[in-house]
């Protein structure tokens, strides 16, 4: 079968793309406005090229190095591959330049699939609650128009458009209706997930996270396809026992962005989910420092969680309450479910770790960068460029690669 090519728009750190690469697709270009996320994709692009060309050791040496020079790593792979990661905000002004780079990369090849989802804050329920205008004036509501421009220009057979469930209700469904109209006008048919809720959940794809996402799939009208069937498998594994157990135990403020050894052997889940994939080291297992006030709240939160209930911020001893608002966001301190799947990892994890407290009270901290990446099903050899905060943000915004891979496999079958 000939190689299937795709373009990734609003690519983030490349979680969706990683799934498509695993399923045998070839990336023509990634477009992303955040520089740290682009650097992460460039580093991952280097990993894939070096692996394919029998030079994985160069990449592993990079992971093991304490003075990482990403530019030197990128020089080890063909320049056009690094240049195909386009660090630009998609706008009317930037479209001609983006098209020019993609056209050069594409040559006489065809684009089979376009993937990606515009930034979701404009469609998210939380975003609408925080914004005085309910996000009605947010320009990100209209980024789908640029997505449609890529469909018109490159005429892929299919596309995958990922977003938050809030897109179903944003502006009483008007935004979604406008997306459907614009896409149909461009010559494509499209469908929401056909289950009752109209979204997919990462936990049904082997990811140890309750993460609901709207995955719109579209195809050229003449192809006469239908939305694929995805099995809804309940997870059989647990975060503490199967996902975190081989990582070194840390206290708050401990750990390193650099490579360290695993503390224990791998688990069935880590092998099955391709998280531990042959390396003898792990990077970015680093925890945030916390003040004593927060640490005391963390201990109380874990005790409450172990009794089967979430901590209500308003019920804390008054000496621990530092926020005036005790009416809303009373769940601002949350423990990750160690005996099941985690709640959704979101980009707010870059601001503080209070919403992601480690379930082991003895460690008394929030989760590390690597633990967050594992909850999202990123493999341990995936390196997030930028600061610890930048890494958390990239992870929180990503599509879990394990979920992406299973979607990509269905797309491949359909094509």
Kinemage of the C-alpha trace (Angstrom):
@kinemage 1
@onewidth
@group {chain A} dominant
@subgroup {mainchain}
@vectorlist {calphas} color= white
{ca unk a 1} P 0.000 0.000 0.000
{ca unk a 2} L 1.348 3.439 -0.885
{ca unk a 3} L 2.318 5.825 1.900
{ca unk a 4} L -0.538 7.846 3.354
{ca unk a 5} L 0.310 11.500 3.954
{ca unk a 6} L -1.229 13.897 6.457
{ca unk a 7} L -1.007 17.511 7.639
{ca unk a 8} L -1.424 18.269 11.350
{ca unk a 9} L -2.995 21.669 12.137
{ca unk a 10} L -2.961 23.229 15.624
{ca unk a 11} L -0.582 20.340 16.301
{ca unk a 12} L 0.328 21.058 19.942
{ca unk a 13} L 3.035 18.722 21.207
{ca unk a 14} L 2.132 16.085 18.613
{ca unk a 15} L -0.030 13.591 20.533
{ca unk a 16} L -2.510 13.135 17.681
{ca unk a 17} L 0.344 12.997 15.195
{ca unk a 18} L 2.182 10.321 17.208
{ca unk a 19} L -0.851 8.050 16.873
{ca unk a 20} L -0.982 8.548 13.111
{ca unk a 21} L 2.753 7.848 12.737
{ca unk a 22} L 2.317 4.623 14.730
{ca unk a 23} L -0.489 3.606 12.382
{ca unk a 24} L 1.854 4.023 9.401
{ca unk a 25} L 0.990 7.530 8.171
{ca unk a 26} L 3.613 10.022 6.990
{ca unk a 27} L 3.546 13.644 8.263
{ca unk a 28} L 3.953 16.251 5.521
{ca unk a 29} L 3.816 19.206 7.928
{ca unk a 30} L 2.855 20.261 11.451
{ca unk a 31} L 1.505 23.769 12.074
{ca unk a 32} L 1.555 25.128 15.640
{ca unk a 33} L 1.820 28.625 17.137
{ca unk a 34} L 3.515 27.679 20.435
{ca unk a 35} L 7.313 27.594 20.120
{ca unk a 36} L 7.937 25.052 22.901
{ca unk a 37} L 5.396 22.664 21.362
{ca unk a 38} L 7.053 23.096 17.940
{ca unk a 39} L 10.439 22.328 19.478
{ca unk a 40} L 8.941 19.179 21.012
{ca unk a 41} L 7.634 18.062 17.590
{ca unk a 42} L 11.032 18.763 16.001
{ca unk a 43} L 12.721 16.610 18.641
{ca unk a 44} L 10.136 13.852 18.099
{ca unk a 45} L 10.611 14.148 14.327
{ca unk a 46} L 14.344 13.600 14.913
{ca unk a 47} L 13.521 10.534 17.048
{ca unk a 48} L 11.391 8.944 14.306
{ca unk a 49} L 13.917 9.627 11.523
{ca unk a 50} L 16.885 8.353 13.563
{ca unk a 51} L 14.943 5.231 14.564
{ca unk a 52} L 13.973 4.491 10.949
{ca unk a 53} L 17.584 4.917 9.874
{ca unk a 54} L 19.134 2.706 12.569
{ca unk a 55} L 20.608 5.601 14.534
{ca unk a 56} L 18.445 5.537 17.682
{ca unk a 57} L 21.554 5.779 19.873
{ca unk a 58} L 21.972 9.437 18.848
{ca unk a 59} L 18.524 10.188 20.268
{ca unk a 60} L 19.091 8.149 23.437
{ca unk a 61} L 22.370 9.986 24.006
{ca unk a 62} L 20.383 13.226 23.758
{ca unk a 63} L 17.957 12.023 26.452
{ca unk a 64} L 20.870 10.999 28.688
{ca unk a 65} L 22.774 14.260 28.209
{ca unk a 66} L 22.591 16.778 31.067
{ca unk a 67} L 23.283 19.701 28.737
{ca unk a 68} L 20.779 19.085 25.970
{ca unk a 69} L 21.407 20.979 22.740
{ca unk a 70} L 18.258 20.464 20.680
{ca unk a 71} L 19.597 22.364 17.665
{ca unk a 72} L 22.554 19.952 17.480
{ca unk a 73} L 20.151 16.995 17.595
{ca unk a 74} L 18.001 18.475 14.812
{ca unk a 75} L 21.097 18.845 12.600
{ca unk a 76} L 21.408 15.041 12.570
{ca unk a 77} L 18.276 14.712 10.423
{ca unk a 78} L 17.376 16.113 6.973
{ca unk a 79} L 16.788 19.872 7.200
{ca unk a 80} L 13.474 19.754 5.321
{ca unk a 81} L 11.956 17.542 8.049
{ca unk a 82} L 12.743 20.088 10.754
{ca unk a 83} L 11.520 22.926 8.491
{ca unk a 84} L 8.223 21.102 7.955
{ca unk a 85} L 7.345 21.976 11.578
{ca unk a 86} L 5.827 25.429 10.997
{ca unk a 87} L 5.843 27.695 14.059
{ca unk a 88} L 3.101 30.119 13.030
{ca unk a 89} L -0.301 31.185 14.247
{ca unk a 90} L -2.848 30.249 11.597
{ca unk a 91} L -4.465 33.478 10.392
{ca unk a 92} L -5.510 35.162 7.163
{ca unk a 93} L -2.143 36.902 7.076
{ca unk a 94} L -0.039 33.751 7.637
{ca unk a 95} L -1.950 31.352 5.326
{ca unk a 96} L 0.011 32.120 2.101
{ca unk a 97} L 3.345 31.533 3.860
{ca unk a 98} L 2.119 28.298 5.503
{ca unk a 99} L 0.757 27.035 2.166
{ca unk a 100} L 4.090 27.810 0.502
{ca unk a 101} L 6.055 25.686 3.006
{ca unk a 102} L 3.570 22.802 2.771
{ca unk a 103} L 3.505 22.913 -1.050
{ca unk a 104} L 7.306 22.703 -1.093
{ca unk a 105} L 7.259 19.708 1.283
{ca unk a 106} L 4.464 18.009 -0.617
{ca unk a 107} L 5.969 18.186 -4.084
{ca unk a 108} L 3.846 15.977 -6.335
{ca unk a 109} L 2.440 13.881 -3.462
{ca unk a 110} L -1.181 14.025 -2.350
{ca unk a 111} L -2.546 14.799 1.096
{ca unk a 112} L -4.676 11.874 2.276
{ca unk a 113} L -5.764 13.211 5.669
{ca unk a 114} L -5.828 16.503 7.566
{ca unk a 115} L -5.885 16.199 11.351
{ca unk a 116} L -6.013 18.584 14.307
{ca unk a 117} L -8.335 20.674 16.408
{ca unk a 118} L -8.386 24.452 16.924
{ca unk a 119} L -7.584 25.645 20.494
{ca unk a 120} L -10.492 24.603 22.658
{ca unk a 121} L -10.750 27.374 25.291
{ca unk a 122} L -13.316 29.176 23.161
{ca unk a 123} L -15.546 26.088 23.159
{ca unk a 124} L -14.899 24.898 26.714
{ca unk a 125} L -17.544 25.271 29.391
{ca unk a 126} L -14.896 26.486 31.893
{ca unk a 127} L -13.609 29.055 29.388
{ca unk a 128} L -17.112 30.404 28.827
{ca unk a 129} L -17.713 30.611 32.600
{ca unk a 130} L -14.540 32.676 33.141
{ca unk a 131} L -15.041 35.087 30.230
{ca unk a 132} L -17.376 38.100 30.867
{ca unk a 133} L -18.715 37.763 27.313
{ca unk a 134} L -19.095 33.973 27.557
{ca unk a 135} L -16.383 33.648 24.843
{ca unk a 136} L -18.870 34.991 22.249
{ca unk a 137} L -16.310 37.532 21.017
{ca unk a 138} L -13.313 35.171 21.157
{ca unk a 139} L -11.627 34.922 17.754
{ca unk a 140} L -10.761 31.274 18.429
{ca unk a 141} L -14.430 30.471 17.787
{ca unk a 142} L -13.738 31.069 14.096
{ca unk a 143} L -10.440 29.197 13.578
{ca unk a 144} L -12.409 26.369 11.956
{ca unk a 145} L -12.695 28.661 8.892
{ca unk a 146} L -8.945 28.299 8.350
{ca unk a 147} L -9.216 24.532 8.811
{ca unk a 148} L -11.745 24.580 5.949
{ca unk a 149} L -9.274 26.571 3.800
{ca unk a 150} L -6.789 23.694 4.158
{ca unk a 151} L -9.504 21.211 3.095
{ca unk a 152} L -10.244 23.290 -0.007
{ca unk a 153} L -6.592 23.648 -0.989
{ca unk a 154} L -5.300 20.122 -0.342
{ca unk a 155} L -8.476 18.090 -0.964
{ca unk a 156} L -7.659 15.248 1.462
{ca unk a 157} L -9.774 12.099 1.269
{ca unk a 158} L -10.590 12.431 4.985
{ca unk a 159} L -10.090 14.661 8.013
{ca unk a 160} L -10.157 14.355 11.813
{ca unk a 161} L -11.261 17.394 13.848
{ca unk a 162} L -10.739 17.052 17.619
{ca unk a 163} L -12.267 19.251 20.302
{ca unk a 164} L -13.808 19.441 23.779
{ca unk a 165} L -17.420 18.374 24.465
{ca unk a 166} L -18.248 22.060 25.059
{ca unk a 167} L -18.232 22.537 21.275
{ca unk a 168} L -21.585 20.690 21.214
{ca unk a 169} L -23.275 23.429 23.264
{ca unk a 170} L -21.172 26.559 22.544
{ca unk a 171} L -23.528 29.406 21.571
{ca unk a 172} L -26.416 26.909 21.769
{ca unk a 173} L -24.893 24.741 19.057
{ca unk a 174} L -24.547 27.563 16.503
{ca unk a 175} L -20.743 27.190 16.243
{ca unk a 176} L -21.073 23.477 15.513
{ca unk a 177} L -23.784 24.133 12.935
{ca unk a 178} L -21.535 26.702 11.223
{ca unk a 179} L -18.645 24.219 11.126
{ca unk a 180} L -20.880 21.579 9.509
{ca unk a 181} L -22.195 24.070 6.925
{ca unk a 182} L -18.723 25.333 5.974
{ca unk a 183} L -17.290 21.813 5.655
{ca unk a 184} L -20.205 20.574 3.522
{ca unk a 185} L -19.874 23.611 1.273
{ca unk a 186} L -16.211 22.623 0.750
{ca unk a 187} L -17.329 19.222 -0.598
{ca unk a 188} L -17.102 17.051 2.514
{ca unk a 189} L -19.555 15.035 4.569
{ca unk a 190} L -18.866 14.752 8.308
{ca unk a 191} L -20.204 13.119 11.433
{ca unk a 192} L -20.006 13.339 15.188
{ca unk a 193} L -19.483 10.127 17.174
{ca unk a 194} L -22.657 8.100 16.713
{ca unk a 195} L -23.079 7.122 20.373
{ca unk a 196} L -25.729 8.849 22.484
{ca unk a 197} L -23.311 11.340 24.096
{ca unk a 198} L -21.687 12.279 20.758
{ca unk a 199} L -18.187 12.161 22.228
{ca unk a 200} L -15.475 9.542 22.710
{ca unk a 201} L -13.695 8.831 25.994
{ca unk a 202} L -9.943 8.153 26.135
{ca unk a 203} L -10.494 5.531 28.869
{ca unk a 204} L -12.254 3.325 26.272
{ca unk a 205} L -9.068 3.367 24.163
{ca unk a 206} L -6.721 1.977 26.829
{ca unk a 207} L -5.749 5.368 28.308
{ca unk a 208} L -5.902 5.491 32.142
{ca unk a 209} L -7.800 8.765 32.089
{ca unk a 210} L -11.433 9.825 31.985
{ca unk a 211} L -11.046 12.260 29.073
{ca unk a 212} L -14.077 13.049 26.929
{ca unk a 213} L -13.422 14.463 23.463
{ca unk a 214} L -15.531 15.235 20.419
{ca unk a 215} L -13.859 13.592 17.418
{ca unk a 216} L -15.499 14.777 14.196
{ca unk a 217} L -14.543 12.645 11.201
{ca unk a 218} L -15.141 13.816 7.644
{ca unk a 219} L -14.677 12.468 4.121
{ca unk a 220} L -15.090 13.636 0.535
{ca unk a 221} L -18.768 13.472 -0.332
{ca unk a 222} L -18.230 11.064 -3.237
{ca unk a 223} L -16.584 8.491 -0.935
{ca unk a 224} L -19.929 7.759 0.740
{ca unk a 225} L -18.421 6.619 4.071
{ca unk a 226} L -19.913 6.437 7.562
{ca unk a 227} L -18.509 7.139 11.036
{ca unk a 228} L -16.369 4.185 12.198
{ca unk a 229} L -17.363 1.931 15.093
{ca unk a 230} L -15.094 2.175 18.143
{ca unk a 231} L -15.334 -0.478 20.830
{ca unk a 232} L -16.016 0.915 24.282
{ca unk a 233} L -13.720 -1.142 26.488
{ca unk a 234} L -13.653 -0.324 30.201
{ca unk a 235} L -10.066 -0.044 31.531
{ca unk a 236} L -8.764 -3.066 33.449
{ca unk a 237} L -5.729 -1.320 34.976
{ca unk a 238} L -5.048 1.163 37.792
{ca unk a 239} L -2.926 4.312 37.984
{ca unk a 240} L -0.851 3.470 41.100
{ca unk a 241} L -0.271 -0.221 40.522
{ca unk a 242} L 0.075 -0.294 36.740
{ca unk a 243} L 1.093 3.211 35.602
{ca unk a 244} L 3.251 4.761 38.360
{ca unk a 245} L 4.722 1.780 40.245
{ca unk a 246} L 8.111 1.656 38.455
{ca unk a 247} L 8.903 5.352 38.970
{ca unk a 248} L 11.162 6.529 41.783
{ca unk a 249} L 9.240 7.818 44.824
{ca unk a 250} L 9.676 11.573 45.293
{ca unk a 251} L 8.793 14.318 47.733
{ca unk a 252} L 7.650 17.772 46.602
{ca unk a 253} L 10.396 19.725 44.852
{ca unk a 254} L 12.415 16.578 44.130
{ca unk a 255} L 13.311 14.971 40.828
{ca unk a 256} L 15.038 16.137 37.668
{ca unk a 257} L 14.330 16.881 34.016
{ca unk a 258} L 17.385 14.713 33.260
{ca unk a 259} L 17.538 10.944 32.843
{ca unk a 260} L 17.205 8.652 35.884
{ca unk a 261} L 16.869 4.886 36.270
{ca unk a 262} L 13.562 3.153 36.814
{ca unk a 263} L 12.941 2.089 40.416
{ca unk a 264} L 11.167 -1.176 39.520
{ca unk a 265} L 10.547 -3.512 36.579
{ca unk a 266} L 7.908 -2.684 33.992
{ca unk a 267} L 4.234 -3.719 34.219
{ca unk a 268} L 1.924 -5.434 31.728
{ca unk a 269} L 0.078 -2.169 31.162
{ca unk a 270} L 3.241 -0.130 30.475
{ca unk a 271} L 4.282 -2.690 27.848
{ca unk a 272} L 0.843 -3.001 26.304
{ca unk a 273} L 0.368 0.785 26.113
{ca unk a 274} L 3.895 1.182 24.613
{ca unk a 275} L 4.825 3.595 27.418
{ca unk a 276} L 7.970 1.706 28.446
{ca unk a 277} L 9.563 0.832 25.159
{ca unk a 278} L 12.975 -0.665 25.754
{ca unk a 279} L 14.802 2.272 27.357
{ca unk a 280} L 16.551 1.813 30.716
{ca unk a 281} L 16.088 5.469 31.733
{ca unk a 282} L 13.247 7.926 32.173
{ca unk a 283} L 13.345 11.741 31.923
{ca unk a 284} L 11.290 14.642 33.318
{ca unk a 285} L 10.271 12.855 36.526
{ca unk a 286} L 10.251 16.129 38.455
{ca unk a 287} L 7.770 17.388 41.067
{ca unk a 288} L 6.847 20.958 41.887
{ca unk a 289} L 7.942 22.457 45.220
{ca unk a 290} L 5.063 23.331 47.577
{ca unk a 291} L 4.672 25.428 50.697
{ca unk a 292} L 3.698 23.797 54.000
{ca unk a 293} L 0.143 25.155 53.785
{ca unk a 294} L -0.504 23.346 50.486
{ca unk a 295} L 1.190 20.164 51.700
{ca unk a 296} L -1.115 20.034 54.702
{ca unk a 297} L -4.122 20.452 52.400
{ca unk a 298} L -2.746 17.659 50.180
{ca unk a 299} L -2.572 15.303 53.178
{ca unk a 300} L -6.157 16.129 54.163
{ca unk a 301} L -7.290 15.685 50.543
{ca unk a 302} L -5.717 12.207 50.316
{ca unk a 303} L -7.280 11.194 53.664
{ca unk a 304} L -10.692 12.344 52.402
{ca unk a 305} L -10.158 10.551 49.102
{ca unk a 306} L -9.257 7.334 50.917
{ca unk a 307} L -12.605 7.610 52.731
{ca unk a 308} L -14.312 7.808 49.356
{ca unk a 309} L -14.944 11.545 49.095
{ca unk a 310} L -13.466 14.599 47.411
{ca unk a 311} L -12.159 17.485 49.503
{ca unk a 312} L -14.458 20.531 49.678
{ca unk a 313} L -12.202 23.600 49.948
{ca unk a 314} L -14.764 25.502 52.049
{ca unk a 315} L -14.615 22.854 54.812
{ca unk a 316} L -10.859 23.203 55.460
{ca unk a 317} L -9.651 24.715 58.759
{ca unk a 318} L -9.801 28.516 58.337
{ca unk a 319} L -6.018 28.891 58.842
{ca unk a 320} L -5.488 26.883 55.608
{ca unk a 321} L -7.968 28.805 53.447
{ca unk a 322} L -6.079 31.405 51.413
{ca unk a 323} L -8.716 32.154 48.736
{ca unk a 324} L -11.591 34.529 49.478
{ca unk a 325} L -13.871 32.625 47.134
{ca unk a 326} L -15.157 29.542 48.975
{ca unk a 327} L -18.422 29.350 47.001
{ca unk a 328} L -17.224 28.288 43.532
{ca unk a 329} L -14.294 26.026 42.568
{ca unk a 330} L -14.595 24.245 45.908
{ca unk a 331} L -12.934 21.256 44.215
{ca unk a 332} L -9.703 23.183 43.520
{ca unk a 333} L -7.726 20.432 45.346
{ca unk a 334} L -8.213 17.001 43.760
{ca unk a 335} L -6.462 13.672 44.203
{ca unk a 336} L -5.652 11.479 41.200
{ca unk a 337} L -7.565 8.196 41.499
{ca unk a 338} L -4.816 5.660 42.231
{ca unk a 339} L -7.199 2.682 42.232
{ca unk a 340} L -8.753 3.432 38.844
{ca unk a 341} L -8.345 5.980 36.053
{ca unk a 342} L -7.323 9.621 36.526
{ca unk a 343} L -9.665 12.552 35.977
{ca unk a 344} L -8.930 14.715 32.905
{ca unk a 345} L -5.481 16.285 32.634
{ca unk a 346} L -5.945 19.846 31.342
{ca unk a 347} L -3.580 22.711 30.526
{ca unk a 348} L -4.253 24.339 33.914
{ca unk a 349} L -1.775 21.809 35.347
{ca unk a 350} L 0.855 24.308 34.100
{ca unk a 351} L -0.384 26.856 36.686
{ca unk a 352} L -0.325 24.659 39.791
{ca unk a 353} L -0.589 20.997 40.747
{ca unk a 354} L -3.449 21.289 43.258
{ca unk a 355} L -5.875 19.564 40.912
{ca unk a 356} L -3.504 16.593 40.493
{ca unk a 357} L -2.393 15.447 43.940
{ca unk a 358} L -0.435 12.176 43.988
{ca unk a 359} L -2.570 9.441 45.617
{ca unk a 360} L 0.347 8.127 47.731
{ca unk a 361} L 0.207 10.249 50.908
{ca unk a 362} L 3.803 9.328 51.801
{ca unk a 363} L 4.988 11.187 48.692
{ca unk a 364} L 2.826 14.243 49.582
{ca unk a 365} L 3.090 16.202 46.328
{ca unk a 366} L 1.402 16.832 43.005
{ca unk a 367} L 2.214 14.620 40.026
{ca unk a 368} L 5.429 15.009 38.021
{ca unk a 369} L 5.765 15.945 34.362
{ca unk a 370} L 6.416 12.290 33.496
{ca unk a 371} L 3.427 11.038 35.506
{ca unk a 372} L 1.168 13.534 33.707
{ca unk a 373} L 2.623 12.399 30.363
{ca unk a 374} L 1.919 8.767 31.267
{ca unk a 375} L -1.681 9.560 32.240
{ca unk a 376} L -1.922 10.960 28.696
{ca unk a 377} L -0.291 7.700 27.380
{ca unk a 378} L 2.843 9.403 26.005
{ca unk a 379} L 5.773 6.958 25.773
{ca unk a 380} L 8.673 7.522 28.176
{ca unk a 381} L 11.037 8.378 25.296
{ca unk a 382} L 8.843 11.370 24.368
{ca unk a 383} L 10.721 14.497 25.453
{ca unk a 384} L 8.866 17.777 26.023
{ca unk a 385} L 11.029 20.791 25.232
{ca unk a 386} L 10.918 23.994 27.274
{ca unk a 387} L 10.530 24.585 31.008
{ca unk a 388} L 8.667 22.339 33.444
{ca unk a 389} L 5.661 24.693 33.161
{ca unk a 390} L 5.820 24.568 29.339
{ca unk a 391} L 5.945 20.760 29.436
{ca unk a 392} L 2.873 20.575 31.699
{ca unk a 393} L 0.948 22.899 29.365
{ca unk a 394} L 1.839 20.827 26.289
{ca unk a 395} L 0.785 17.615 28.021
{ca unk a 396} L -2.523 19.058 29.254
{ca unk a 397} L -3.453 20.254 25.754
{ca unk a 398} L -2.555 17.011 23.969
{ca unk a 399} L -4.565 14.190 22.444
{ca unk a 400} L -3.471 10.889 24.078
{ca unk a 401} L -1.302 9.014 21.520
{ca unk a 402} L -2.938 5.674 22.411
{ca unk a 403} L -6.373 7.052 21.558
{ca unk a 404} L -4.980 8.756 18.435
{ca unk a 405} L -3.424 5.499 17.214
{ca unk a 406} L -6.741 3.646 17.369
{ca unk a 407} L -8.513 6.466 15.541
{ca unk a 408} L -5.742 6.484 12.898
{ca unk a 409} L -6.067 2.728 12.373
{ca unk a 410} L -9.785 3.146 11.605
{ca unk a 411} L -9.055 6.031 9.220
{ca unk a 412} L -6.479 3.858 7.434
{ca unk a 413} L -9.014 1.030 7.038
{ca unk a 414} L -11.584 3.459 5.626
{ca unk a 415} L -9.148 4.943 3.108
